[in-house]
Amino acid sequence: MEDEAEIYDGIRAHFPLSFGKQSKPQTSLESIHNTTRRSSNQHQQLNQSLPSNPSPNPNPKGEDDDDGVEIGPPIPVDEDEEDGPVVGPPPPPRVGAEVTDDEDDDDDGEALYRIPVSNEIVLKGHSKVVSALAVDHSGSRVLSGSYDYTVRMYDFQGMKRDLSSFRQLEPSEGHQVRALSWSPTAGFFLCVTGSAQAKIYDRDGITIGEFVKGDMYIRDLKNTKGHITGLTCGEWHPDKKETILTSSEDGSLRIWDVNDFNSQKQVIKPKLARPGRVPVTTCAWHRDGRSIVGGIGDGSIQIWNIKAGWGSRPDVHLQKAHSDDITALKFSSDGRHLISRSFDCTLKVWDMRQMKQPLKMFEDLPNNYAQTNIAFSPDEDLILTGTSVERESTVGGLLCFFDREKLELVSRLGISPTRSVVQCAWHPKLNQVFATVGDKSKGGTHILYDPTMSERGALVCVARAPRTKSVDDFEVQPVIHNPHALPLFRDQPSRKRQRDKILKDPLKSHKPELPMTGPGCGGRTGTSSGSLLTQYLLKQGGMLKETWMDEDPREAILKHAEAAEKDPKFIAPAYAETQPKPVFQDSDSEDEK
């Protein structure tokens, strides 16, 4: 029987591992996604402040009237039958889809909003509020920066089910991370912290360079090579991979070239009512890169058009646009609208053709963080922003969606009952919504998705379940015959030469210093023949002779023995009665020879 078992094992080693095995049933994706589905408690604040007459039967085909708007990818429809059933799974009931009656037309104008929020995962790791968020254009890597001074990098392709980051950075010790931005090629990213110097990293988190800091003792900001106080915001140019825009508390905006970290390309000083320095709280590029906008600490919004010979004078200046600091500004891609968010708990929509008054002002949007931003849906029909948690309020952090054309609230989504929502984004390729939350003790990034509408991203992480080992697994273990690899058979090299080298080194051998030999002077053995320069010169010239240095000390003492015995003066009379007779060793002629 033992021989048969050995023969079987030898033959089995020549076949692939999957030979003769039956595939075991795998966990279905449906059951996996059910574990991440948002509960009904999380939707208690969803769809608040919506129109009072919602249609009970939303359009299942996604067909729009002249005034209808469809957000997100359309629902697949069977083209063979006009009134046929919907092909594929129906949209989830909790995706924020609502249809409102059109007040202007008598016909039933229906709008179907498809927001992918049925499922949710959370990227954890930060110990404080997550204040910065950046998702690359392909949707494979996510950056999150926090008030705990760190930046965490997440990779959807290599992330396991524990949803942990693969790298953690601390750009500037003791400074909060305030903004993150990917380059147009997604090969590098910009990191803006509370320090005066922004940093550039590559895709793997390796530092490429750090912009120079200006001289804080120069009053004119145009004469400094960089920012002199903490940065507030920064953004990479949408098309040019070497151009970066930053804003600072020193009251200036600066355009940088990545190829030169020692000086900026352009310095922009906002227009102020009074001379002085007012911080620039936020900045943003236009989608085509031809304009930049800055939010000033006095509540004004200023826009500069980049053209030949342009300077610090703004082309558009909105005084008192907000009653408090502006936290975010965002251009629409068509250039029609500008969206602003502020500490005054409002969100305003501005028409670029008529900037005197806002088209719409949405109120009751609490904001306690200077990094609360604004985002658009992939088709830019929806505007989304987060809200902060107030002390005595029972409402948690919300993610609010607004219709850009109708200028009305579409949906409110409860993200966290106790933590504020700061940053948000809606990725166009993944069709997933990102929202960062946090407080003084914890922070994280919530990713909302829908298995029927979203692609890759969070779906890849959730569906990647680790395979459990089976008792039937077989793997050929090769036998390596190399006895000299074992310590028992390894030839030990000779150590004699190494020991001799160590003995010669006084530091390694701990050898004590040898005593100094030869004549000395002034009680110091082995020193120069005289402690003074004059003595040395006199001895060298033969003018000063000291014969005692060449004499034997014993003979020099015994030379005075006879005189001391005949004429004692000091010690001998005092001890005359008790002093023993000194006995000196007689010289032995044989020993001397």
C-alpha positions in Angstrom: 0.0 0.0 0.0 2.9 2.4 0.8 4.3 1.8 -2.7 1.0 2.5 -4.3 0.7 5.8 -2.4 4.2 6.8 -3.4 3.4 6.0 -7.1 0.2 8.0 -6.8 1.9 11.0 -5.4 4.6 10.9 -8.1 2.0 10.7 -10.9 -0.2 13.4 -9.3 2.7 15.8 -9.4 2.7 15.8 -13.2 -1.0 17.0 -13.4 -2.3 20.6 -12.8 -3.7 21.5 -9.5 -7.2 21.8 -10.9 -7.2 18.2 -12.4 -10.0 16.0 -11.0 -11.4 18.7 -8.7 -15.0 19.9 -8.6 -15.4 23.7 -8.4 -16.9 24.7 -5.1 -19.7 27.1 -5.0 -18.4 30.7 -4.5 -20.2 33.4 -2.6 -22.5 35.3 -4.9 -21.9 39.0 -5.5 -25.4 39.7 -4.4 -24.8 38.4 -0.9 -21.5 40.3 -0.8 -23.2 43.6 -1.7 -26.0 43.0 0.8 -23.4 43.3 3.5 -22.5 46.8 2.4 -26.1 47.9 1.7 -27.1 51.0 3.6 -29.7 50.4 6.3 -33.0 52.2 6.6 -31.6 54.1 9.6 -29.0 55.7 7.4 -31.8 57.0 5.1 -33.8 58.7 7.8 -32.6 62.1 6.5 -32.8 61.2 2.8 -35.1 63.2 0.5 -35.9 66.0 3.0 -37.2 69.3 1.8 -38.3 67.8 -1.5 -41.3 69.1 -3.6 -44.6 68.4 -1.8 -46.3 66.5 -4.7 -44.0 63.7 -5.8 -45.3 61.4 -8.5 -46.1 58.0 -7.1 -45.1 56.2 -10.3 -41.7 57.3 -11.6 -40.9 56.7 -15.2 -39.3 53.2 -15.3 -37.8 53.7 -18.8 -35.9 56.8 -18.0 -37.8 58.7 -20.8 -37.7 62.4 -20.5 -40.1 65.1 -21.6 -38.8 68.4 -23.0 -38.3 69.7 -19.5 -37.1 66.5 -17.9 -33.5 65.9 -16.8 -31.8 62.5 -16.4 -28.8 62.1 -14.1 -26.5 59.2 -14.4 -26.5 56.4 -17.1 -29.8 55.5 -18.6 -31.7 52.3 -17.6 -31.4 49.6 -20.3 -34.7 49.2 -22.2 -35.8 46.5 -24.5 -35.9 48.1 -27.9 -38.2 45.4 -29.5 -41.1 46.2 -27.3 -42.1 49.8 -26.7 -44.1 48.9 -23.6 -42.0 46.0 -22.6 -40.6 45.4 -19.1 -37.3 46.8 -18.0 -34.3 44.8 -18.9 -32.0 44.0 -16.0 -32.5 44.6 -12.3 -34.7 47.5 -11.4 -33.2 50.6 -9.8 -33.0 50.3 -6.0 -35.8 52.1 -4.2 -33.4 54.1 -2.0 -31.2 55.9 -4.6 -32.7 59.3 -4.1 -34.9 59.0 -7.3 -37.7 61.5 -7.1 -40.1 62.8 -9.8 -41.7 66.2 -9.3 -44.6 67.8 -11.1 -43.8 70.7 -13.4 -45.5 73.9 -12.1 -45.3 75.6 -15.5 -46.8 72.9 -17.7 -50.0 71.0 -17.2 -48.4 67.8 -18.6 -46.7 65.5 -16.3 -43.0 66.6 -16.5 -41.0 63.9 -14.9 -37.3 64.0 -13.9 -35.6 60.9 -12.7 -32.5 61.4 -10.5 -30.4 58.3 -10.3 -27.8 58.7 -7.5 -25.7 55.6 -6.7 -26.1 55.5 -2.9 -27.6 52.1 -2.3 -24.4 50.6 -0.9 -21.5 52.0 1.2 -18.0 51.2 2.3 -15.7 53.3 4.6 -12.0 53.8 4.2 -10.7 54.2 7.7 -7.3 55.0 9.2 -7.3 58.7 10.2 -7.5 59.8 13.8 -9.1 63.2 13.0 -11.4 64.8 10.4 -10.5 64.1 6.8 -10.0 67.6 5.2 -8.7 66.7 1.7 -9.7 64.3 -0.9 -8.4 63.5 -4.4 -9.4 60.6 -6.8 -7.3 60.1 -9.9 -8.8 60.3 -13.3 -8.9 56.5 -13.9 -10.5 55.9 -10.5 -7.8 53.5 -9.3 -6.2 55.5 -6.5 -7.6 57.7 -3.7 -5.8 60.2 -1.6 -7.1 61.4 1.7 -5.5 64.1 3.9 -6.5 64.8 7.5 -6.0 67.2 10.4 -3.8 64.4 12.0 -1.0 65.7 9.6 -1.0 62.6 7.4 -1.9 61.6 3.9 -3.1 58.1 3.2 -3.0 56.5 -0.3 -5.5 53.8 -1.3 -5.3 51.6 -4.3 -8.5 49.9 -5.4 -6.7 47.3 -7.5 -4.5 46.1 -4.7 -6.8 46.8 -1.7 -7.9 43.9 0.4 -11.2 43.5 2.1 -9.8 45.3 5.2 -9.8 48.5 3.1 -6.5 49.6 4.4 -4.1 52.1 2.8 -0.9 51.0 1.2 1.1 54.1 2.2 1.0 56.8 4.8 2.8 60.2 4.4 3.5 63.1 6.7 4.2 66.0 4.4 4.9 68.7 7.0 5.3 67.9 10.6 2.8 69.6 12.8 0.8 71.1 9.9 -2.7 70.0 8.8 -3.3 68.7 5.2 -5.6 71.2 3.5 -5.7 70.3 -0.2 -4.7 67.4 -2.5 -4.8 67.5 -6.3 -3.8 65.1 -9.1 -1.9 66.2 -12.2 -3.6 65.9 -15.6 -1.6 62.7 -16.3 -2.2 61.3 -12.7 1.5 60.6 -12.4 2.0 63.2 -9.6 0.0 64.9 -7.0 0.1 68.2 -5.1 -0.1 68.4 -1.4 -1.0 71.6 0.4 -0.5 71.9 4.1 -0.7 74.6 6.7 3.0 75.4 6.1 4.2 78.0 3.5 5.6 75.3 1.2 3.7 73.0 -1.1 5.1 69.6 -2.0 5.0 67.4 -5.1 4.8 63.6 -4.9 4.8 61.0 -7.5 2.2 58.3 -7.9 3.9 56.0 -5.4 4.3 58.7 -2.7 7.9 59.6 -3.3 8.8 63.2 -2.8 9.7 65.0 -6.0 10.3 68.5 -4.7 9.2 71.3 -2.3 8.5 74.9 -3.4 10.6 77.6 -1.9 9.5 79.8 1.0 9.6 83.6 0.6 11.3 86.2 2.8 8.9 87.3 5.5 10.7 90.5 6.1 10.0 91.9 2.6 6.8 93.9 2.6 6.0 93.8 -1.1 4.7 90.2 -1.8 5.7 90.5 -5.5 9.4 90.7 -4.5 9.3 87.4 -2.6 10.1 84.1 -4.2 7.3 82.2 -2.5 4.6 82.3 0.1 5.6 83.6 3.5 2.7 82.1 5.6 0.5 79.1 5.7 -1.2 77.8 2.5 -5.0 77.6 2.3 -5.7 75.8 -1.0 -4.0 74.5 -4.2 -5.0 73.0 -7.5 -3.2 71.5 -10.5 -3.9 73.0 -13.9 -6.6 71.0 -15.7 -4.5 70.6 -18.9 -0.9 71.6 -18.3 1.1 69.1 -16.3 3.7 71.6 -15.2 1.5 74.5 -13.8 0.1 74.7 -10.3 -2.0 77.4 -8.5 -1.8 78.0 -4.7 -3.3 80.5 -2.3 -2.1 81.6 1.1 -2.9 83.5 4.2 -0.3 86.1 3.2 -2.9 87.5 0.8 -1.6 86.3 -2.5 -2.1 83.7 -5.2 0.8 82.2 -7.0 1.3 80.2 -10.2 4.2 77.8 -10.1 6.2 75.7 -12.6 6.9 72.2 -11.4 10.3 72.3 -13.2 11.5 75.1 -11.0 10.9 74.9 -7.3 12.9 78.0 -6.4 10.6 80.7 -7.8 7.1 81.2 -8.9 5.9 82.2 -12.4 3.2 84.7 -11.4 2.2 86.6 -8.3 -1.4 87.8 -8.0 -2.4 90.3 -5.3 -6.2 90.7 -4.9 -7.9 94.0 -5.0 -8.6 95.3 -1.5 -10.7 98.2 -0.2 -7.9 99.1 2.2 -4.2 98.6 2.0 -3.0 95.6 4.0 -2.9 91.9 3.9 -6.2 89.9 3.7 -5.9 86.1 3.4 -7.0 84.3 0.3 -9.1 81.4 1.6 -9.6 79.3 -1.6 -8.8 79.2 -5.3 -9.8 77.3 -8.4 -9.0 76.9 -12.1 -11.6 77.1 -14.9 -12.1 73.9 -16.7 -10.2 75.2 -19.8 -7.5 76.8 -17.7 -8.0 80.3 -19.0 -9.4 81.8 -15.8 -8.7 81.5 -12.1 -10.9 82.5 -9.2 -10.1 83.3 -5.6 -12.1 83.7 -2.5 -10.8 86.6 -0.3 -11.0 86.9 3.4 -13.2 90.0 3.2 -16.0 87.9 1.6 -15.3 89.0 -2.0 -14.9 86.8 -5.1 -12.3 87.9 -7.7 -11.8 86.4 -11.2 -8.7 86.8 -13.4 -8.6 85.9 -17.1 -5.2 84.6 -18.2 -4.2 86.5 -21.3 -1.2 88.4 -22.7 0.0 91.1 -20.3 -2.5 90.3 -17.5 -1.7 91.3 -14.0 -3.2 91.5 -10.5 -6.2 93.6 -11.5 -9.2 91.3 -11.5 -11.6 91.1 -14.4 -14.5 90.4 -12.2 -14.8 91.7 -8.6 -17.8 90.8 -6.4 -17.7 92.7 -3.2 -19.4 91.2 -0.2 -20.4 88.1 -2.1 -20.5 86.3 1.3 -20.7 87.6 4.8 -18.0 85.2 6.0 -14.9 83.4 4.7 -15.4 81.5 1.5 -14.4 77.8 1.7 -14.8 76.6 -1.9 -15.4 77.9 -5.5 -16.2 75.8 -8.5 -16.7 76.7 -12.2 -19.1 74.7 -14.4 -17.4 73.2 -17.5 -19.6 75.2 -19.9 -18.6 78.4 -18.2 -22.1 79.5 -17.4 -22.2 79.2 -13.6 -19.9 79.7 -10.6 -20.7 78.0 -7.3 -19.5 79.3 -4.0 -19.6 77.9 -0.5 -19.0 79.9 2.7 -18.8 79.8 6.5 -22.1 81.7 6.5 -23.9 78.4 6.0 -24.9 79.2 2.4 -24.3 78.0 -1.1 -24.7 80.5 -3.9 -25.1 79.9 -7.7 -23.7 82.8 -9.8 -24.4 83.5 -13.5 -21.1 84.3 -15.3 -23.0 86.7 -17.6 -24.5 88.7 -14.8 -22.6 88.6 -11.6 -24.2 91.4 -9.6 -26.7 89.1 -7.8 -26.6 85.4 -7.3 -29.2 83.3 -9.2 -30.0 81.3 -6.1 -28.9 81.1 -2.5 -29.4 77.9 -0.5 -29.4 78.5 3.2 -29.3 76.4 6.4 -26.1 74.5 5.3 -23.9 74.4 8.4 -20.2 74.7 7.7 -17.5 74.6 10.4 -14.5 73.6 8.3 -12.4 75.8 5.9 -12.1 72.9 3.5 -15.8 72.2 2.9 -16.0 72.0 -0.9 -18.4 71.7 -3.8 -18.7 69.0 -6.5 -20.7 68.4 -9.7 -22.3 65.2 -10.9 -20.7 63.7 -14.1 -23.2 65.4 -16.3 -23.1 68.5 -14.1 -26.9 68.6 -13.6 -26.5 68.2 -9.9 -24.5 70.1 -7.3 -23.4 68.4 -4.1 -21.9 69.6 -0.9 -21.6 68.5 2.7 -22.8 70.0 6.0 -21.3 70.1 9.4 -22.7 68.9 12.7 -23.7 71.6 15.1 -23.4 71.3 18.9 -27.1 71.3 19.9 -28.5 70.0 16.7 -29.9 66.5 16.3 -29.1 66.3 12.6 -25.8 64.6 11.6 -23.5 65.2 8.7 -25.5 65.4 5.4 -24.7 65.3 1.7 -27.0 67.6 -0.1 -27.8 67.4 -3.9 -29.2 70.4 -5.8 -30.5 70.7 -9.3 -28.4 73.2 -11.2 -31.0 74.1 -13.8 -34.1 74.2 -11.6 -32.1 75.6 -8.6 -33.9 73.4 -6.1 -33.0 70.8 -3.5 -33.2 67.2 -4.9 -32.0 65.1 -2.0 -30.4 65.1 1.4 -28.4 62.0 2.4 -27.4 61.2 5.9 -23.7 60.1 5.9 -22.8 60.2 9.6 -25.0 60.9 12.7 -22.2 62.4 14.7 -19.5 63.6 12.3 -19.4 66.4 9.8 -19.1 66.0 6.0 -16.2 68.1 4.6 -15.1 66.9 1.2 -17.2 65.3 -1.5 -16.7 64.1 -5.1 -18.7 62.2 -7.8 -16.3 60.3 -10.0 -17.5 60.2 -13.6 -15.9 56.8 -14.6 -16.7 54.9 -11.5 -20.1 56.5 -11.0 -19.5 56.5 -7.2 -19.9 59.3 -4.7 -17.1 60.0 -2.2 -17.7 61.9 1.1 -15.1 62.5 3.8 -16.2 62.8 7.5 -14.7 63.2 10.9 -14.4 65.0 14.1 -11.7 65.5 16.8 -11.4 61.8 17.5 -11.9 59.9 14.2 -12.1 60.4 10.4 -12.9 58.4 7.3 -13.9 58.4 3.7 -17.4 57.0 2.8 -17.8 55.6 -0.7 -21.4 55.3 -2.0 -22.1 53.1 -4.9 -24.8 51.0 -6.6 -24.0 47.6 -8.0 -26.4 48.1 -10.9 -24.9 51.5 -12.0 -21.3 51.8 -10.6 -18.2 50.3 -12.1 -14.9 49.0 -10.6 -13.7 51.0 -7.6 -15.5 50.0 -4.5 -17.1 47.0 -6.3 -13.7 45.5 -6.9 -12.7 45.8 -3.2 -16.0 44.3 -1.9 -16.1 41.4 -4.4 -12.4 40.4 -3.8 -13.0 37.8 -1.1 -9.9 35.9 0.0 -10.0 32.2 -1.1 -10.0 29.7 1.7 -7.6 26.7 1.5 -9.1 23.3 0.8 -7.9 19.9 2.1 -7.7 18.8 -1.5 -5.1 21.4 -2.4 -1.9 19.9 -3.7 1.3 21.6 -4.4 4.6 20.0 -5.5 7.4 20.8 -3.0 10.7 20.5 -4.8 13.5 18.8 -2.9 16.8 20.7 -2.8 20.0 18.7 -2.1 22.5 21.3 -1.0 24.3 20.2 2.2 26.7 23.1 2.1 23.7 25.5 2.7 23.4 24.1 6.2 25.5 25.7 9.0 26.7 22.2 10.0 28.5 21.7 6.6 29.4 25.3 5.9 33.2 26.0 5.8 34.1 28.5 8.4 36.6 31.1 7.2 39.9 31.7 9.0 39.7 34.3 11.8 43.4 34.7 12.6 44.0 37.6 10.2 40.9 39.3 11.5 41.9 38.9 15.1 45.4 40.3 14.4 43.8 43.3 12.8 41.6 43.9 15.8 44.5 43.7 18.2 46.3 46.4 16.3 43.3 48.7 16.6 43.5 50.4 20.0 39.8 51.2 20.0 38.5 47.7 19.2 41.1 45.9 21.4 40.5 48.4 24.3 44.3 48.6 24.8 45.3 51.1 27.6 47.7 53.9 26.9 51.3 53.3 27.5 53.1 55.4 30.2 55.2 58.2 29.0 59.0 57.5 29.2 62.1 59.6 29.2 63.0 62.8 31.1 60.4 65.3 32.0 59.9 68.8 33.3 57.6 70.4 35.8 56.4 67.1 37.2 55.2 65.9 33.7 57.0 63.0 32.4 58.0 62.9 28.7 57.3 66.5 28.1 59.6 69.0 26.5 62.8 69.9 28.4 61.4 73.2 29.4 57.9 74.5 30.0 58.8 78.0 28.8 59.9 79.1 25.4 62.8 81.1 26.9 64.0 78.0 28.7 63.9 76.0 25.6 65.8 78.6 23.5 68.5 79.0 26.2 69.0 75.2 26.4 69.2 74.9 22.7 71.8 77.7 22.6 73.9 76.2 25.4 73.4 79.1 27.7 71.3 77.1 30.2 72.6 73.8 31.5 70.6 71.4 33.7 72.8 68.5 34.5 70.3 67.0 37.0 68.1 65.7 34.1 71.0 63.4 33.1 71.9 62.2 36.6 70.8 59.2 38.5 68.2 60.3 41.3 69.7 57.8 43.8 73.2 59.0 43.4 72.1 62.6 43.5 70.5 62.0 46.9 73.3 60.0 48.4 75.7 62.7 47.4 74.4 64.9 50.3 74.2 62.1 52.9 77.6 62.7 54.5 76.9 66.5 54.9 73.5 65.8 56.4 74.9 63.4 58.9 77.7 65.8 60.1 75.5 69.0 60.2 71.9 68.2 60.7 69.7 71.2 60.7 65.9 70.4 60.3 64.6 66.9 60.5 67.5 65.0 62.1 67.6 66.9 65.4 63.8 66.5 66.0 64.0 62.7 65.6 67.5 62.2 67.0 66.4 59.9 69.8 63.8 57.9 67.8 65.3 58.0 64.3 66.6 54.6 63.2 70.0 54.4 61.6 69.6 54.5 57.8 71.0 51.5 56.1 71.8 51.8 52.4 72.5 49.0 50.0 76.1 48.7 49.2 76.9 48.6 45.5 77.8 45.1 44.3 80.6 45.2 41.8 79.5 41.9 40.4 76.0 43.1 39.7 77.2 46.2 38.0 79.4 44.2 35.7 
